[in-house]
C-alpha cells in the first residue's frame, strides 16, 4: 500500500489477522495495523475484472419481523455465501419509505406498504458476495409468497405481497443509492434513519468479530429473542483499537485476557445491541447476564450448556458475546456505543 499524500510506502506485504480477501470491496472499511483504511476504487482494471463480480454489493431491508425470524434470515444469507458488511435497526418515516420504494410509487400495493411500514422498526443490510444483486432477488423469491419457489425466504416467512419479509434492490445502481441512504455519512446520522436506543432498563450485548465472521449472528438473535429479550437497538460497528482499549479499560490489570479482548473487539466488524427484557418487572442486565453465561465457553458448556457462550463461544477471548457484567454498567455501555461511538 502506497500513501499518495506522503509519497511513501505505508505497508509492504504482511499478514494481518482478521483481514481476508472477501474484506476487499468498494466501500469496505478495514482496520490495518492501527489505521482505518477505506477502499474507494479498484487500483487497476485487472483487479476489477477479477474481484468485481465475486464481491458485488447489494441492499436488503428486512420488514417488521419477530427477532427470531430475522435471525433465521440472517443465517440463511450467510449459508448462501452472502456476507453482511453493514446492518442496523431503524424506524421508517414516510419519506424513507418513499425513497426505498421509489420505483413502486405507482404500484397498487404502495399505499398498503406505507401503512405496513410507517413508524415500524426494520433492519437495513449491506450484503457482499458473488453476483449479490441477482442472488438476493432469487433467494427472496416472488413478491407474492404464495407464488414464491419453495425454500425461498418469502415462501418460508412471508404472508402476502405486502408482508413478504424483505425488500431487495433490483440492480447495482439502486443498491448503491439505498446503501448510501440507509447508512448515511456522519453529518446525516443524527437526522436520517437514526438508531433506536431506548436507554431504559437496558443492557449491552456485543456479538464479537469472530462470531460475525463465523456466521453466528443469526443464531445469537434467535437465542436472545427466545430467551425472553427484545433487541431495541442494533448496529454494526468497526471499533478502533483505542476505543476497544477504552471500552475494556475496567478489565486492565485485572483480567489476564485484557490484551486479547481488545485485539478481538478491534479485529473486524462487531454488532452492538441494546437489550431490554420482555418482562418489565425484572432487571434486564442481571437476567441477560444469566442467558450469556460464564466468560469461559468450556466452563459454560459444562455448567450452563444452554447459555449463549456455551453454544457460540470458542475461548475466553473468542467467547462470541460481551455483555455488561454489572447491572449499573448496562446503561453506561449502551450509551458508549449508541451515543459516543455513533457520533
DRENKETI-431634 format. One record per residue (C-alpha): residue number from 1; x, y, z. Coordinates in Angstrom, 3 decimals. Last residue first. Layout:
// DRENKETI-431634
<rec NUM,<X,Y,Z>> ...
***
This chain:
// DRENKETI-431634
<rec 343,<-21.324,10.211,16.818>> <rec 342,<-22.176,6.509,16.830>> <rec 341,<-19.230,5.816,19.108>> <rec 340,<-20.487,8.219,21.809>> <rec 339,<-24.284,7.771,21.640>> <rec 338,<-25.173,4.195,20.715>> <rec 337,<-21.903,2.526,21.660>> <rec 336,<-20.950,4.320,24.877>> <rec 335,<-24.603,4.917,25.798>> <rec 334,<-25.284,1.171,25.751>> <rec 333,<-22.214,0.660,27.961>> <rec 332,<-23.389,3.241,30.503>> <rec 331,<-26.924,1.819,30.550>> <rec 330,<-25.709,-1.692,31.346>> <rec 329,<-22.981,-0.690,33.801>> <rec 328,<-25.293,-0.385,36.838>> <rec 327,<-26.399,-4.018,36.446>> <rec 326,<-22.812,-5.220,36.479>> <rec 325,<-21.146,-7.535,33.971>> <rec 324,<-22.479,-5.857,30.821>> <rec 323,<-22.485,-8.378,27.993>> <rec 322,<-19.863,-9.498,25.513>> <rec 321,<-20.688,-12.439,23.279>> <rec 320,<-18.825,-14.836,20.986>> <rec 319,<-16.396,-16.276,23.574>> <rec 318,<-13.338,-15.568,21.447>> <rec 317,<-11.258,-14.274,24.364>> <rec 316,<-12.239,-16.963,26.904>> <rec 315,<-12.230,-19.499,24.051>> <rec 314,<-14.685,-20.902,21.480>> <rec 313,<-18.121,-19.360,22.068>> <rec 312,<-21.448,-19.957,20.276>> <rec 311,<-23.437,-22.548,22.223>> <rec 310,<-21.760,-22.337,25.646>> <rec 309,<-21.358,-18.577,25.236>> <rec 308,<-25.067,-18.140,24.552>> <rec 307,<-26.239,-20.224,27.507>> <rec 306,<-27.966,-23.622,27.230>> <rec 305,<-24.930,-25.628,28.335>> <rec 304,<-24.716,-23.985,31.779>> <rec 303,<-22.224,-25.942,33.907>> <rec 302,<-20.106,-27.964,31.486>> <rec 301,<-20.656,-25.962,28.303>> <rec 300,<-20.250,-22.725,30.267>> <rec 299,<-16.958,-23.931,31.716>> <rec 298,<-15.656,-24.534,28.199>> <rec 297,<-17.166,-21.250,26.996>> <rec 296,<-15.122,-19.268,29.575>> <rec 295,<-16.936,-15.998,30.321>> <rec 294,<-19.739,-17.821,32.143>> <rec 293,<-23.296,-17.490,30.762>> <rec 292,<-24.994,-15.172,28.266>> <rec 291,<-28.537,-16.029,29.458>> <rec 290,<-27.630,-15.320,33.099>> <rec 289,<-26.110,-11.945,32.166>> <rec 288,<-29.407,-11.162,30.431>> <rec 287,<-31.256,-11.526,33.729>> <rec 286,<-28.997,-9.163,35.668>> <rec 285,<-28.827,-6.512,32.926>> <rec 284,<-32.580,-6.579,32.259>> <rec 283,<-33.682,-6.147,35.865>> <rec 282,<-37.096,-7.765,36.036>> <rec 281,<-40.642,-6.331,36.164>> <rec 280,<-40.774,-5.294,32.500>> <rec 279,<-40.791,-8.901,31.336>> <rec 278,<-39.751,-8.570,27.691>> <rec 277,<-36.253,-7.778,28.940>> <rec 276,<-34.454,-4.999,27.055>> <rec 275,<-31.227,-5.449,25.085>> <rec 274,<-29.415,-2.663,23.237>> <rec 273,<-27.345,-4.359,20.596>> <rec 272,<-23.786,-3.940,19.318>> <rec 271,<-22.644,-5.936,16.294>> <rec 270,<-18.958,-6.414,15.551>> <rec 269,<-16.998,-5.676,12.375>> <rec 268,<-13.314,-6.635,12.400>> <rec 267,<-10.305,-7.286,14.642>> <rec 266,<-10.896,-4.378,17.044>> <rec 265,<-13.002,-6.396,19.508>> <rec 264,<-10.542,-9.304,19.261>> <rec 263,<-7.466,-7.138,19.884>> <rec 262,<-9.036,-5.556,22.964>> <rec 261,<-10.093,-8.932,24.377>> <rec 260,<-6.628,-10.372,23.686>> <rec 259,<-4.974,-7.563,25.642>> <rec 258,<-7.399,-7.998,28.575>> <rec 257,<-7.119,-11.823,28.740>> <rec 256,<-5.404,-11.835,32.147>> <rec 255,<-8.270,-9.887,33.687>> <rec 254,<-7.427,-7.428,36.465>> <rec 253,<-4.597,-5.281,35.127>> <rec 252,<-6.954,-3.776,32.536>> <rec 251,<-10.510,-5.109,32.982>> <rec 250,<-12.075,-1.679,33.612>> <rec 249,<-10.286,-0.424,30.488>> <rec 248,<-12.421,-2.645,28.225>> <rec 247,<-14.218,0.247,26.490>> <rec 246,<-11.095,2.416,26.411>> <rec 245,<-8.984,-0.368,24.905>> <rec 244,<-11.673,-1.039,22.284>> <rec 243,<-11.848,2.690,21.540>> <rec 242,<-8.079,2.968,21.018>> <rec 241,<-8.027,-0.212,18.937>> <rec 240,<-10.727,1.057,16.547>> <rec 239,<-14.203,-0.455,16.683>> <rec 238,<-15.882,-1.279,13.372>> <rec 237,<-19.561,-1.167,14.240>> <rec 236,<-22.730,-2.986,13.162>> <rec 235,<-25.864,-1.519,14.731>> <rec 234,<-28.857,-2.735,16.709>> <rec 233,<-31.316,-1.053,19.058>> <rec 232,<-34.395,-2.456,20.847>> <rec 231,<-33.358,-6.115,20.676>> <rec 230,<-36.081,-7.676,22.834>> <rec 229,<-35.413,-10.323,25.485>> <rec 228,<-37.088,-13.510,26.747>> <rec 227,<-34.540,-16.209,25.941>> <rec 226,<-36.306,-16.975,22.643>> <rec 225,<-35.481,-13.481,21.413>> <rec 224,<-31.853,-13.627,22.562>> <rec 223,<-31.431,-17.163,21.181>> <rec 222,<-32.741,-16.177,17.751>> <rec 221,<-30.516,-13.101,17.558>> <rec 220,<-27.458,-15.132,18.598>> <rec 219,<-28.218,-17.762,15.937>> <rec 218,<-28.421,-15.028,13.311>> <rec 217,<-25.083,-13.541,14.362>> <rec 216,<-23.246,-16.884,14.274>> <rec 215,<-21.951,-16.676,10.692>> <rec 214,<-18.308,-17.445,11.520>> <rec 213,<-17.138,-13.959,10.565>> <rec 212,<-19.740,-12.399,12.892>> <rec 211,<-18.677,-14.759,15.703>> <rec 210,<-15.017,-13.757,15.235>> <rec 209,<-15.997,-10.075,15.311>> <rec 208,<-17.838,-10.237,18.666>> <rec 207,<-21.606,-10.121,19.080>> <rec 206,<-21.902,-7.294,21.579>> <rec 205,<-24.781,-7.124,24.064>> <rec 204,<-25.475,-4.039,26.143>> <rec 203,<-28.072,-3.663,28.882>> <rec 202,<-31.405,-1.922,29.237>> <rec 201,<-33.893,-0.735,31.842>> <rec 200,<-34.264,2.471,29.754>> <rec 199,<-31.785,3.893,27.233>> <rec 198,<-34.384,3.484,24.434>> <rec 197,<-31.849,3.003,21.611>> <rec 196,<-33.393,3.322,18.139>> <rec 195,<-30.614,4.330,15.776>> <rec 194,<-31.402,7.153,13.372>> <rec 193,<-32.714,6.670,9.874>> <rec 192,<-31.873,10.235,8.784>> <rec 191,<-31.156,13.161,11.101>> <rec 190,<-28.437,12.253,13.606>> <rec 189,<-26.623,10.100,11.050>> <rec 188,<-26.652,12.879,8.437>> <rec 187,<-23.339,14.639,9.175>> <rec 186,<-21.745,11.223,9.813>> <rec 185,<-22.323,9.697,6.335>> <rec 184,<-25.671,7.969,5.694>> <rec 183,<-26.264,4.224,6.100>> <rec 182,<-29.847,3.867,4.845>> <rec 181,<-29.460,6.459,2.072>> <rec 180,<-25.961,5.473,0.929>> <rec 179,<-26.987,1.815,0.966>> <rec 178,<-30.176,2.572,-0.971>> <rec 177,<-28.294,4.521,-3.662>> <rec 176,<-25.646,1.802,-4.082>> <rec 175,<-28.317,-0.909,-4.312>> <rec 174,<-30.372,1.101,-6.804>> <rec 173,<-27.335,1.407,-9.083>> <rec 172,<-26.430,-2.267,-8.718>> <rec 171,<-29.877,-3.544,-9.692>> <rec 170,<-33.155,-4.830,-8.202>> <rec 169,<-32.521,-3.774,-4.611>> <rec 168,<-34.119,-6.150,-2.113>> <rec 167,<-37.219,-5.770,0.074>> <rec 166,<-37.988,-8.233,2.827>> <rec 165,<-40.433,-10.332,4.823>> <rec 164,<-43.412,-10.583,2.434>> <rec 163,<-45.967,-8.618,4.419>> <rec 162,<-47.009,-6.538,1.398>> <rec 161,<-47.297,-9.295,-1.245>> <rec 160,<-48.821,-11.682,1.363>> <rec 159,<-47.784,-13.971,4.249>> <rec 158,<-43.992,-14.226,4.083>> <rec 157,<-41.797,-16.499,6.234>> <rec 156,<-40.915,-19.627,4.256>> <rec 155,<-42.178,-18.719,0.793>> <rec 154,<-40.708,-15.231,1.195>> <rec 153,<-37.292,-16.576,2.180>> <rec 152,<-37.080,-19.095,-0.663>> <rec 151,<-37.386,-22.790,0.188>> <rec 150,<-40.357,-23.449,-2.082>> <rec 149,<-40.367,-21.029,-5.046>> <rec 148,<-42.542,-17.963,-4.465>> <rec 147,<-46.090,-17.829,-5.834>> <rec 146,<-47.895,-17.856,-2.459>> <rec 145,<-45.202,-15.542,-1.089>> <rec 144,<-46.184,-12.826,-3.607>> <rec 143,<-43.004,-10.803,-4.144>> <rec 142,<-41.528,-13.889,-5.826>> <rec 141,<-38.386,-15.310,-4.251>> <rec 140,<-36.120,-13.819,-1.574>> <rec 139,<-33.158,-16.017,-2.503>> <rec 138,<-33.551,-15.202,-6.187>> <rec 137,<-33.522,-11.432,-5.612>> <rec 136,<-30.537,-11.849,-3.304>> <rec 135,<-28.526,-13.839,-5.862>> <rec 134,<-29.200,-11.292,-8.615>> <rec 133,<-27.901,-8.405,-6.520>> <rec 132,<-25.050,-10.362,-4.897>> <rec 131,<-23.492,-11.692,-8.115>> <rec 130,<-20.793,-13.230,-5.877>> <rec 129,<-20.937,-11.740,-2.412>> <rec 128,<-21.474,-8.636,-0.299>> <rec 127,<-24.617,-7.702,1.610>> <rec 126,<-25.481,-4.288,3.056>> <rec 125,<-28.407,-4.730,5.421>> <rec 124,<-31.192,-2.491,6.724>> <rec 123,<-33.293,-3.873,9.569>> <rec 122,<-36.802,-2.573,10.223>> <rec 121,<-38.701,-0.966,13.104>> <rec 120,<-42.113,0.475,12.217>> <rec 119,<-43.219,4.111,12.096>> <rec 118,<-44.577,3.668,8.591>> <rec 117,<-44.074,0.122,7.323>> <rec 116,<-47.470,-1.579,6.935>> <rec 115,<-49.451,1.560,6.059>> <rec 114,<-46.760,2.651,3.604>> <rec 113,<-46.723,-0.802,2.020>> <rec 112,<-50.542,-0.714,1.774>> <rec 111,<-50.361,2.600,-0.104>> <rec 110,<-47.716,1.050,-2.428>> <rec 109,<-49.677,-2.115,-3.318>> <rec 108,<-51.313,-0.603,-6.417>> <rec 107,<-47.820,0.240,-7.814>> <rec 106,<-47.473,3.892,-8.800>> <rec 105,<-44.784,4.643,-6.193>> <rec 104,<-43.012,1.359,-6.941>> <rec 103,<-39.657,2.585,-8.257>> <rec 102,<-39.227,4.978,-5.309>> <rec 101,<-39.762,2.131,-2.835>> <rec 100,<-36.673,2.908,-0.733>> <rec 99,<-37.149,6.648,-1.209>> <rec 98,<-40.871,6.797,-0.480>> <rec 97,<-40.464,4.531,2.539>> <rec 96,<-37.824,6.839,3.993>> <rec 95,<-40.014,9.907,3.425>> <rec 94,<-42.987,8.177,5.076>> <rec 93,<-40.767,7.601,8.137>> <rec 92,<-39.118,4.295,8.982>> <rec 91,<-37.654,3.275,12.347>> <rec 90,<-34.131,1.890,12.395>> <rec 89,<-32.143,-1.262,13.038>> <rec 88,<-28.655,-1.595,11.633>> <rec 87,<-26.558,-3.750,9.358>> <rec 86,<-23.393,-3.265,7.344>> <rec 85,<-20.972,-5.884,5.968>> <rec 84,<-23.276,-8.900,5.959>> <rec 83,<-21.608,-11.633,3.879>> <rec 82,<-23.539,-13.593,1.271>> <rec 81,<-22.430,-17.179,0.623>> <rec 80,<-25.833,-18.885,0.741>> <rec 79,<-25.257,-20.028,4.333>> <rec 78,<-24.674,-16.423,5.363>> <rec 77,<-27.929,-15.256,3.774>> <rec 76,<-29.864,-18.032,5.526>> <rec 75,<-28.278,-17.143,8.879>> <rec 74,<-29.548,-13.551,8.563>> <rec 73,<-32.993,-14.868,7.563>> <rec 72,<-33.105,-17.131,10.642>> <rec 71,<-32.158,-14.201,12.871>> <rec 70,<-34.932,-12.057,11.374>> <rec 69,<-37.295,-14.939,12.210>> <rec 68,<-36.089,-14.965,15.847>> <rec 67,<-36.453,-11.186,16.048>> <rec 66,<-40.114,-11.268,15.005>> <rec 65,<-40.437,-9.403,11.702>> <rec 64,<-41.137,-5.838,10.584>> <rec 63,<-39.557,-5.646,7.091>> <rec 62,<-35.994,-6.778,6.483>> <rec 61,<-34.341,-4.342,4.088>> <rec 60,<-31.802,-5.677,1.612>> <rec 59,<-29.057,-3.803,-0.213>> <rec 58,<-26.482,-5.158,-2.665>> <rec 57,<-22.720,-5.280,-3.138>> <rec 56,<-20.721,-7.335,-5.646>> <rec 55,<-17.554,-9.016,-4.409>> <rec 54,<-17.256,-12.031,-6.723>> <rec 53,<-18.440,-9.988,-9.693>> <rec 52,<-15.915,-7.196,-9.147>> <rec 51,<-12.917,-9.216,-7.968>> <rec 50,<-11.048,-10.487,-11.036>> <rec 49,<-12.187,-7.860,-13.542>> <rec 48,<-11.562,-5.045,-11.066>> <rec 47,<-8.075,-6.270,-10.198>> <rec 46,<-7.173,-6.381,-13.908>> <rec 45,<-8.747,-2.958,-14.480>> <rec 44,<-6.418,-1.326,-11.964>> <rec 43,<-6.370,0.127,-8.445>> <rec 42,<-10.053,-0.554,-7.865>> <rec 41,<-11.934,2.206,-6.047>> <rec 40,<-12.913,3.661,-2.668>> <rec 39,<-11.491,1.205,-0.161>> <rec 38,<-11.494,2.769,3.308>> <rec 37,<-8.485,2.215,5.592>> <rec 36,<-8.747,2.755,9.352>> <rec 35,<-5.246,2.644,10.802>> <rec 34,<-3.971,0.562,13.733>> <rec 33,<-2.125,-2.016,11.681>> <rec 32,<-4.956,-2.371,9.173>> <rec 31,<-8.513,-1.698,10.379>> <rec 30,<-10.639,-2.075,7.272>> <rec 29,<-13.504,-0.028,5.822>> <rec 28,<-15.223,-1.504,2.767>> <rec 27,<-16.925,0.863,0.321>> <rec 26,<-15.679,-0.907,-2.793>> <rec 25,<-14.685,-4.461,-1.910>> <rec 24,<-11.804,-6.097,-0.062>> <rec 23,<-12.995,-7.899,3.080>> <rec 22,<-13.593,-11.056,0.989>> <rec 21,<-9.849,-11.372,0.517>> <rec 20,<-9.214,-11.758,4.244>> <rec 19,<-8.363,-9.430,7.130>> <rec 18,<-8.812,-10.869,10.641>> <rec 17,<-5.106,-11.131,11.367>> <rec 16,<-2.894,-9.039,9.093>> <rec 15,<-0.289,-10.973,7.103>> <rec 14,<2.358,-8.766,5.515>> <rec 13,<3.169,-7.454,2.037>> <rec 12,<4.532,-3.932,2.424>> <rec 11,<2.545,-1.159,4.061>> <rec 10,<2.590,2.631,4.012>> <rec 9,<5.139,3.122,1.238>> <rec 8,<5.923,6.784,0.719>> <rec 7,<4.586,9.809,-1.122>> <rec 6,<3.108,11.480,1.966>> <rec 5,<-0.253,12.145,0.305>> <rec 4,<-0.086,9.152,-2.042>> <rec 3,<0.485,6.628,0.751>> <rec 2,<1.351,3.388,-1.034>> <rec 1,<0.000,0.000,0.000>> 
***
